[in-house]
Amino acid sequence: MLVIFVSVTGAAPPIPGSFQSDTVDAVRLVRDVFARIIERKCPGPKAVTNVSKAFGVHRKLAWQVIKVAYEDDPFVAALHIPTGKSIEVWLEAARLAEVPDDLIDSARRASARFEALAASHAASRDELEMLLESCAPGQDSDAAERWRERSFAGNSFVWGARCKVLLALMVQAPSEDRPGYFHTALVRGLIGFRQTRPGVRWLVNQSVVADDRARTDAPLTRVPLDPEGARAHNGAPVLPKFCSSPVPELARRFDAGGLVHDEFVSGPVGLVGERTLMTGEVLRNLAPTHATEHDRIAHFGSAVRTPAELLHFDLFVHAGLFGEVERQLRVFSDLASPVAFDEADALPVPEKIAHLGRGVSLAHSPDIPGYADLASWVFDRMGLRPGDYDLFRVRMRYPPMPVSVMVRHELREEVTQR
């Protein structure tokens, strides 16, 4: 599903007595004493092999205590603090290695303080890991993917559907009939969609245009990229050439808030009912390329409403269409509103926007067979030269839901002709 917004936009310092400040204080003590113990026997390089041999402990335990002692980020260091039983193994090894008793006692007290912190803030080790990984300033991509994969599996069961790839492709071109405006081609895809429960009614596409104040009353001219495909599917802009066969059955409906919905008709569950749907249309003269009173920041993106193994979002922008701008990735929770782009709703993600260059030669994707051909076909239908367009890409494994994944940038002031 894909949402377009043309609109407006950190982490607060730790509060005394909060989980964040308590963790920093507790971990500081553990790190200090662990480092002192290591350096008593390993004054040279702190390699895992060296620490393991010096104390006669397993390499995994040696690696853990090294990470605790020398990791710059206290929240990452905390993730590696061994369990109580393993800490006792470590401290007994230190005693046998003739580390002074006062250091060992200090390590035991510091570890006990951390365990008390964990018990007061988290009901389980799993919850403690979640708190630590959520509070770390730079989110770890492996950790984020691991937690989101769990969510994907649960959502697939709860909502009764899943897909391999959620595709969003946009092409932004200057208007040839309205100076200072642009058209946007929107291609949305559910690749490898299947139901995990019978009788599921599934929304596959949703689009809206809103200004900085989330108003959605702007009139739109929608033109299907394949008019014949749209006529054959009740007005939904289906691209039969790129769908599975037979083409999935769906319907289109409009609501009073300006949202346009395309829905699957329920089918068989599991692999037998797996299908791929591609839709594509052009929103003509979507909005000005410059700032206006109510539109000073542009947001372009994809709404995630289907549990997916991968979100693949490509944005092709005509060179110079918006001037020299800095594009940022934002993921907004849609729990409070289906049209959300307030920083209070922003979710932290480790992914970044990649600028792949111009044209479609680098548009290939390992997860979408024939994807470059699809992109070339879109440019051909629009009568555009791919070499004039910069490609910006976002790929997100197990995207959270419900969210809107947005590429945003400031809009330049209008240049008036004298």
FIDO-11687 format. One line per 8 residues: number of its first residue (from 1); their letters; for each residue z, y, x of C-alpha. Coordinates in steps of 0.02 Angstrom, whole numbers. Example, Ala and Ser with C-alpha at 12.3 -4.5 7.8 and 13.67 -1.06 7.14 Angstrom:
<rs>
1 = as = 390,-225,615  357,-53,684
</rs>
This chain:
<rs>
1 = mlvifvsv = 0,0,0  -38,172,62  38,341,25  -26,510,82  85,661,90  43,836,148  214,917,169  389,966,276
9 = tgaappip = 557,913,433  950,667,742  1089,581,790  1258,665,770  1385,661,912  1519,526,896  1666,574,785  1838,545,865
17 = gsfqsdtv = 1909,382,797  1738,322,740  1658,157,790  1546,248,914  1686,342,1004  1803,191,1001  1666,83,1076  1629,207,1216
25 = davrlvrd = 1814,218,1260  1844,30,1256  1686,-17,1349  1720,112,1486  1880,19,1532  1795,-153,1530  1648,-92,1635  1761,-13,1765
33 = vfariier = 1871,-164,1794  1726,-290,1788  1634,-188,1920  1790,-183,2030  1811,-371,2018  1628,-403,2061  1632,-286,2210  1786,-373,2283
41 = kcpgpkav = 1679,-527,2316  1501,-457,2313  1495,-295,2412  1306,-316,2433  1169,-338,2303  1233,-383,2130  1103,-516,2096  1144,-653,1970
49 = tnvskafg = 1132,-786,2106  1254,-693,2219  1384,-666,2083  1366,-844,2020  1397,-916,2193  1537,-795,2239  1641,-840,2086  1579,-1015,2052
57 = vhrklawq = 1526,-975,1873  1371,-1017,1772  1222,-902,1796  1227,-847,1614  1408,-789,1630  1366,-703,1794  1222,-613,1710  1334,-557,1567
65 = vikvayed = 1469,-481,1676  1338,-393,1783  1261,-316,1626  1433,-261,1565  1479,-184,1733  1317,-93,1773  1222,-57,1611  1211,131,1582
73 = dpfvaalh = 1214,123,1392  1391,77,1332  1325,1,1171  1205,-113,1266  1346,-157,1387  1457,-201,1238  1326,-323,1173  1347,-424,1333
81 = iptgksie = 1537,-432,1338  1574,-620,1337  1677,-702,1201  1864,-723,1228  1847,-901,1291  1710,-853,1416  1812,-704,1476  1955,-823,1517
89 = vwleaarl = 1833,-931,1617  1777,-774,1710  1953,-714,1747  2012,-888,1803  1862,-893,1921  1911,-721,1986  2090,-782,2014  2028,-934,2111
97 = aevpddli = 1918,-816,2212  2078,-724,2263  2048,-566,2163  2215,-472,2152  2321,-510,1999  2331,-326,1949  2141,-318,1930  2139,-478,1828
105 = dsarrasa = 2278,-413,1716  2184,-249,1693  2027,-345,1646  2124,-449,1520  2201,-293,1440  2032,-203,1434  1949,-356,1355  2089,-371,1228
113 = rfealaas = 2067,-189,1182  1881,-217,1153  1917,-371,1046  2040,-268,943  1905,-135,920  1782,-268,862  1906,-341,739  1947,-171,664
121 = haasrdel = 1766,-119,637  1669,-281,605  1703,-434,499  1602,-551,613  1514,-560,780  1348,-540,688  1407,-379,608  1473,-316,775
129 = emllesca = 1302,-345,854  1220,-253,709  1335,-104,731  1308,-98,919  1119,-115,909  1110,16,771  1214,142,870  1123,125,1036
137 = pgqdsdaa = 1026,289,1068  864,201,1114  831,61,990  783,-103,1073  617,-169,1008  669,-352,1020  830,-320,925  741,-220,790
145 = erwrersf = 610,-355,768  742,-491,760  840,-405,621  682,-358,526  617,-537,535  775,-594,446  746,-462,314  564,-517,295
153 = agnsfvwg = 615,-697,260  745,-644,131  629,-520,47  491,-651,35  611,-759,-67  688,-619,-170  526,-531,-217  419,-687,-228
161 = arckvlla = 277,-633,-112  229,-606,69  77,-568,176  21,-592,355  -46,-416,382  -23,-256,284  -172,-149,332  -190,39,316
169 = lmvqapse = -345,126,383  -380,313,364  -529,416,416  -503,605,408  -664,705,407  -702,891,385  -766,938,214  -950,983,207
177 = drpgyfht = -935,1075,41  -767,1164,53  -733,1255,217  -558,1229,289  -529,1067,192  -544,883,238  -589,718,156  -490,558,187
185 = alvrglig = -556,382,172  -419,257,130  -438,72,160  -292,-35,108  -278,-221,142  -165,-366,102  -219,-502,222  -155,-677,193
193 = frqtrpgv = -55,-629,38  31,-770,-53  161,-790,-188  322,-882,-155  367,-886,-340  258,-913,-494  224,-777,-621  241,-631,-501
201 = rwlvnqsv = 162,-465,-550  123,-377,-386  81,-196,-348  -45,-198,-206  -94,-15,-187  -10,148,-228  -65,322,-178  -8,499,-211
209 = vaddrart = -28,673,-137  124,787,-126  167,955,-49  322,1006,50  423,1013,-111  364,837,-161  256,906,-301  120,782,-351
217 = dapltrvp = 16,885,-471  -133,917,-357  -298,861,-438  -392,728,-340  -573,673,-334  -576,487,-291  -741,406,-242  -745,218,-209
225 = ldpegara = -824,167,-44  -911,26,-139  -954,92,-315  -1022,-76,-373  -863,-164,-318  -759,-38,-414  -862,-58,-572  -841,-246,-562
233 = hngapvlp = -651,-232,-547  -596,-113,-685  -610,42,-576  -504,-23,-433  -599,18,-272  -618,-163,-213  -722,-202,-58  -787,-378,-102
241 = kfcsspvp = -875,-394,67  -705,-399,154  -602,-495,25  -570,-680,12  -679,-780,-106  -664,-777,-252  -615,-594,-250  -433,-577,-307
249 = elarrfda = -414,-516,-486  -324,-351,-510  -306,-201,-625  -283,-13,-600  -166,100,-697  -109,281,-686  62,355,-723  118,529,-774
257 = gglvhdef = 189,569,-602  19,566,-517  37,390,-444  -110,272,-450  -68,85,-455  -177,-67,-417  -97,-233,-464  -132,-416,-429
265 = vsgpvglv = -147,-536,-573  -24,-679,-538  -96,-834,-455  -42,-1002,-382  105,-1006,-261  97,-1052,-76  -55,-1079,33  -162,-1138,-113
273 = gertlmtg = -152,-964,-187  -172,-867,-23  -291,-721,-40  -351,-566,51  -386,-403,-38  -470,-248,34  -490,-86,-62  -567,77,-5
281 = evlrnlap = -598,249,-75  -624,428,-19  -510,569,-74  -625,718,-68  -561,890,-17  -388,817,-6  -302,971,66  -326,1119,184
289 = thatehdr = -328,1084,371  -213,1233,397  -38,1281,342  -7,1356,171  148,1428,88  207,1257,29  121,1143,155  167,1172,338
297 = iahfgsav = 184,995,402  63,853,367  120,674,337  -7,532,328  47,354,309  74,188,228  204,139,100  276,-34,132
305 = rtpaellh = 312,-127,-31  260,-303,19  357,-415,140  238,-423,287  232,-505,457  139,-353,525  96,-176,475  -66,-117,555
313 = fdlfvhag = -98,69,526  -248,157,601  -284,342,584  -457,405,636  -459,595,648  -611,704,680  -590,787,849  -519,962,826
321 = lfgeverq = -494,942,638  -313,999,648  -320,1078,821  -207,1024,964  -56,946,878  83,829,930  90,678,816  256,593,783
329 = lrvfsdla = 300,430,699  426,437,558  487,297,444  567,361,284  674,259,165  605,262,-12  767,206,-94  808,381,-155
337 = spvafdea = 630,431,-201  455,355,-196  396,518,-116  516,539,30  494,637,191  665,714,215  747,687,385  903,627,294
345 = dalpvpek = 798,477,240  724,441,414  755,268,486  758,236,675  620,124,741  569,83,921  381,88,887  270,229,950
353 = iahlgrgv = 99,300,905  -38,242,1023  -191,351,1054  -332,228,1090  -473,352,1122  -628,390,1019  -740,277,917  -720,99,855
361 = slahspdi = -752,4,1017  -563,-14,1045  -520,-42,863  -519,-233,875  -360,-319,817  -302,-497,859  -229,-513,683  -378,-450,582
369 = pgyadlas = -541,-544,613  -693,-430,609  -586,-274,599  -701,-168,708  -844,-214,591  -741,-154,443  -706,12,528  -890,32,574
377 = wvfdrmgl = -939,-5,394  -822,132,330  -898,260,449  -1072,207,397  -1032,226,211  -965,400,243  -1114,448,351  -1002,489,501
385 = rpgdydlf = -1017,463,689  -869,357,751  -882,436,924  -822,602,851  -656,526,794  -494,496,887  -402,335,845  -212,336,827
393 = rvrmrypp = -128,169,796  42,106,738  82,-80,739  250,-137,672  311,-315,663  407,-357,504  409,-179,438  562,-136,333
401 = mpvsvmvr = 542,-106,147  539,-2,42  486,133,165  344,253,203  279,240,381  214,412,424  115,498,560  161,682,550
409 = helreevt = 114,843,636  126,1029,609  -17,1120,525  -88,1270,616  -97,1441,536  -258,1484,448  -382,1577,557  -454,1724,458
417 = qr = -629,1786,493  -650,1972,525
</rs>
